[in-house]
Amino acid sequence: MSTTEGKSNRVRGDGMTYLRGQTYWVAFYKNGKLIRESAKTSDPEQALKYLRRCTKAAEKAEEANVPYLTSKDRKRTISDLEEFLQNVKRMHTDHRPRPQVEEPTEAAV
């Protein structure tokens, strides 16, 4: 047996895959927070590819200074959409030009 057999090419911090029932899951840290997602596959190679995609997406989000969205974050509910629409409506009503009120002149005082 050679010294490289049984060793992985993974590096600390790359994340991990693990089997939960018949499905592989991935886990990795982003900004000190553990993120776990289902890879939705029973194939360990596909799960590893999914992990790589997730970690690359997290790195790109960090470079762009935007939050990384997990699969749970990407799911929207009706209440999320209602809240979004209310915020948009509030934004549009807050930015309308308001009528200017004339200041009283000294003669009127």
Beta strands, then each sheet from edge to edge (+ up, - down):
strand 1: 16-20
strand 2: 23-30
strand 3: 33-38
sheet 1: 1+ 2- 3+
end
